[in-house]
Amino acid sequence: MYFPCFSVTNNDDMDSWKSFILLLCVIPFTCAEIVKFVDCGSSTGKVSIVDITPCPSLPCPLKKGGNYSVNVTFVSGEYDSTQKSTAVVHGVIAGVPIPFQIPQSDGCKSGINCPIHKESSYHYVATLPVKSEYPCLKVTVEWELKDDGNNDMFCIKFPIEIVN
């Protein structure tokens, strides 16, 4: 068998290459977890996928001092297009929503090209920083992306656990 960049001379070499290629294919899936989420009132859009990187299991163990990538794939609603989008994030503890600041609340600077057009697919990407002073606890994150009429393009809830 001939490959432009290398050659394989025996079956042991071929098995090694197969293992290497399989490892390369599996690595991305060990760092991100497709998150089970609850829709909490998306009025103008529909979320299809939420993933957090890195997140090896659920609830996602978020280490103090770390930064995590939150990726939401959604389809905008059938309403008119919107010129802006704003993220609003809360940590829900014992049923009480506590506001949580994220570095970039402007959705148009978080992977979305604005204006957002009706019935189009978008990939929202944001950073979720976990400060060292946060207590270790399990919490539900409520993440909303609002349009210029203050309607939820999406509203999702997902579980995390802040760990040392």
N, C-alpha and C positions, 0 to 999 in steps of 0.2 A: 504494500500500500504506500503511495507517495503523497506527501503533503508539501506544499510550497515552502514552509518555514522549517520543517523538521521531517525526519523519516523514522518510521517504526520498523525495527528489524526482527522483533520476536513477539510472541504473545504476552510475555510478562510486561514488556514496554507498552503494549496496547492496553492491557488491563490497568496499568498505572495511569495512562492518559484518560481512560474512561472514568476512573475514580476521580481524577483531578477535575474533569469537566462536570461530573455529577456534583462535586463539592462546590464548584463555582455557581451552579444552578440553585443549590440549596441555601447558600449563605444569605441571600437577601431575605429569605423567609424566616430566618432565625432571629432577625432584629426587629421586625415589624409584626404587629398583630392586627388582623382585621378585627376591629372592635365591635362588640355587640352594643348597639346604642338604642335609645328610646327616642322617638320623635316627640318633642314636647311642645308642638304647636307651629310647625312649619306652615305658613299660610300662603306663600307665593312660590314655593319650590319643593323639590323632593330629593332627599338625600339617598344615594345608592351605596356609598362606601365611606367608612371612616377608618383610618389607620393612624397609629401612633408609633413613632420610631424614636428610640428603641422601646419595644414592649414585648417581652418574651412570653407573657402570660396575662390572664385577666384575674382580678383587676390589675391594671398596669402598675407595676411597682416603679414609682418615680423617685429617684434618689435625690436627696437634698443637695443643692448646689448644681444640679444638672439642668440641661436644656433639652426639651423634647419637641419633636416635629409633629404637629397635628395636621393631617391631610383629610379634607372632606371633598368628595366628589358629589356634585348635585346637579340637578336640572332645574333651571329657573322656571317659574310658573308661566301661565298663559296670559298674564297681565302685561301692561305696557313695560317698556324697558326702563331701567333705573340708571341714573347717572353716578350714583355713589353707593357704597356699602360700608357698614360699620359693624365691627365685632363687639359683642358684649359677653363677658364671661363671668360666671359665678361659681363658687364652690358651695355646694349645698350640704350643710352640716346640721343634723337633727331637724331637717325640714326647713332650715333658715338659709336663704340665699345670701352669701357674702360676696360682694364685688371683688373681682380679681383683675388686676391690671396686667395686660400683655404688652410686649414691646411695640407692636404695630396693630392698632385697631382699625386702620383703613384697609378694608378688603380689596380695594383697587390697587394696593401695594403689596398684596399677599397672594400673588399668583393669578389674580383675576384681571382681565383686560376690560376696563369700563369704557363705555356704558355696558351694562348687562342687558342682553337682549332676551326677549321672551322665548321660552321653550328651547334654550340652548344649554349645553353641558359645560360645567366649569369645575376647575380643581383649585380649591381654596387651600393654601398652605400657610400655617402660622407656627410661631415658636411659643412653647409653653415653658417658661422658666420656673424652677422650683427653688425658692430661696432657702438658704441654710437655716434660717430662724423659724421656718415653718415647723409645726409639731408633727410628729409621726401619727398618722391616722388614715382611716379609709374615708373617702369623700366622693360624692357624685359631682362631676363637672357638668354644668349647664352652659352650652356654647350657642350663642345666637349670632346670625349674620343678618343685619337689618338693611332694608332698602331705603331710598330717600324719602319714603312716606312713613318710615319707622315700623314697617311690617316685617315680620320674620321671613326672610327668604328660606332660612332653615333655623331650626331650634332642635338641638340634640342634647341628650344626657348620656354620660358614660362613666363607669366606675374607675377610680384610681386609688392607689395606696401610696402615701408619702412614707419613704423609708430612709434610714441612715445610709 
